[in-house]
Every structure is written in C-alpha cells, then in structure tokens.
Amino acid sequence: MFVALLSIVLLFAGSACAAVDFPADEAGISAYVHAKSSVNLNDAKPAFATIERETDDYIIGTVALSKHTEEQYPHVYVSTDGWVVAYYPNDRPSSWLFPWYSYSGGAMTTTTLADAVDIVANQIGGSSSSGLKYYDFKFPDATKMMLIVESTTSSNFFKVTVPSSFSLYEVGWSHYYPDTRYGGAATLDGTTFSSGLNIHSHGIFGTSSEFSKGIEHIVGVSAGRGTGRVGLVLVYVE
C-alpha cells in the first residue's frame, strides 16, 4: 500500500499576479504552478490537443496524455503572466488524478494533473519542478488531500479510519484493471463498487453513509490476471 499526504493551497494565494478570468466555477480538483514570469501564448499552443477558449490574456484547452482517452485529458489554463493550471471539471471526482498508465507500484511521483502541467510548462520554456500545488475548487475550505493506493495480482486490501473530528468533504475512488476479460473487482466493506468491465472507473463514496467517520473501513481489490489497482482520494480538514 502507498499513502501520500498533500496540502491543498488556495490558488494564487499571496501572489501579485493573479490569473485573469480563471474559470473557478467550472473547475474541481486542480494542480497549478507559476511556471514563468511572461508567456507568449503562441508558444503554448502546440501543447494543446484542443483549444476551447482563447483571449489576449490566456488559453484554455485540453492536453493529451499518452494512452489516455480524450475524456481523460485534463483541462489546462495558461496565462500571459505565467500561470499554468490543470484541472478536471467539478462534476468529476478528485480520483481522476490517478496516473494509472504510468504508475508501476511504490511511491506515486506524479498525477495526471501534474503531468499536464509539466507538458505545458515545458512547451513555454518554464518550470514546474518546484512549487506545484493542488487545490479543489469544489471544497474551498479543504486543506488536506490524502491519496491511498493498493495493487495486487490476486487479492489485497487496506484499512482506513477517518477520525470523527475531521471535516470530510469527499472520498473519491478509482479502480484500474488492465484486462477486462479475466475479471477484477474493488470492494468497500465487502460490497463490490467496481468490477472489471472498464479499464478505468471512478466514483465518489457518500461521506455520511458509505464512508462514515470514526469507523474502520476495508477497501479491497482483486485481479484475475495482470495487476489490479484501487485508489482513494480523501479531501478533508483535520
């Protein structure tokens, strides 16, 4: 099992160079960095698979990730003052950030959002190697995000208990199974919530019902062939 704890920091907090017209009402889980002090937007365009909105000050589009479908491409905002923000729309769980195609076990060193930020930052000659932060626009009061991953070639599980004193905003899950012909499943407390019908599946547990605080929960994963993986993203305040 691998667990990562990340701080969720207010987007552009403390900066004199706030991004212009960032679509905060559309965005959910996001990763961002101030990659460069000044950007020629024409230099950024080759990084985009699609461009959805373009002004003199910024571009918003999608950025392709290897082996991912178009639905899985993150949206990315890049501005003339150097902000690069990758995000998923707010109708999607935070668990869309799991980079299953590049993850091979052990410590998780990136996310799909971080990968998209890297692509655009590199295209404009900027840097995303330091200062990358996360923020969830759906839950502006959240300050922590925990990622938990379990993998197996047969069956495995992990246990998790969220203290009753925490404010728990979202528990997003993601299930990855590489070969749908041979069966694989993910379970919560013995009940299957995803089976190997799709390579990726995502969802949200009800935080006041399915994933109650103060109770030990068991998340399991099984695989008939290959390596199955399950991941949780907890968005919360201690």
C-alpha angles and dihedrals in degrees: 000000000000124000126188126184119203132182117233109220128195108261113257091354113171094008126128089206104067115182115257117244097341106181097242090161090061101041131090124170109010143179121204146174138177093238102175140359095239133015134193101215092213087066090057099051098084089063092064127088089195134007113215102172132016131179135157088269106041150002127221121192144119127283121213120235120200114263092003125118121241089257089061095051111113120234112243132200120198123180136196089247092060107261117142116189124178117193147159120229115268093249090070128081118252087243091082086087094075108113097212097164093058098034114100101170137281122057114011105230100180146013133217088258093051090049091053091048089051092052094053095039091052091047092056093043094251133124134250096168093106134025098033110154137180131224134174112214091194091063110033093173094057116109104174137050124189124196118199122185133184127183134189145169090203117006136323141156145192134208126227133180122186111208114246090235093064124094103231113198104171141001107195122186134200128190123196124190119171100204118034092188094074104046132249134175145188122216140192115207090339097311119112113237098169132023130192097271094112133032090233129024129172138187149142129256117221104254095208098042119018094029105034120179121246093030128103111242126194119214115193136187131191135185131196092197134358123009121316120199136193127190136188128200115199116195111193153126121245 
